[in-house]
C-alpha cells in the first residue's frame, strides 16, 4: 500500500523552518513580494492555472530523474536560500570545524589543544559561554572524543589543523577509548 505525504510550509520569517546542515528533507526557496502591477486577480488566475495543468502534468510525468543511491531515490535539491539557512543554524563548534579543522583519518589531537584553538578562533564575547565540557558534547560525530589507550589522556580522533592524507585507519571510540576502526574488540 503506497504511503506518501507532502508538506508545504510557508512563513514570513525564514527562521520559522529551521534547516540544519545535511538535511535532505527540506527544499527552501524565497519568494519576494510581487509588484502590484503584476498581480492577477483570483477569478482570472485560477482558470489560467487550470489551462496550464495538462502541460505542467505532462512535463512532470516525462521528466527524466537522474539515478541516485540516496534513500529518497531522487537527488536532493540545494538552493542558495537553503545553504544560507543551514549556515545560520550552525553552532560555533560546527563553524570552527568547518573553517579550521581537516578530517584526517588516523590523526589525533589532545582535547586541550583543539579546545585552545577553538577559544582563539571564537569571538571574544562568546568565550565565557563555552566550557571544555560543552565543547566536547557538540563535537561533530566524525571527530570522536575518547581516552588514548597509551596514557589515558583525552583526545579527539581524525582531526588535523593541516590538510593532509590519512595517516591510518579512521579513529572510533570503543569502550570509551579511541582506537583504529580496524582494531578488533578485546572480547572477540
Secondary structure, DSSP 8 states (H G I E B T S, - for coil): -----------SSGGGS---TT--S----------GGG---HHHHHHHHHHHHHHHHHHHHT-------STTSS-----HHHHHHHHHT--HHHHHHHHT-EEEEEEEEEHHHHHHHHHHHS-GGGGGG--HHHHHHT--TTS-EEEETTT--EEEEEEESS-----SS-EEEETTEEEETTS--TT-
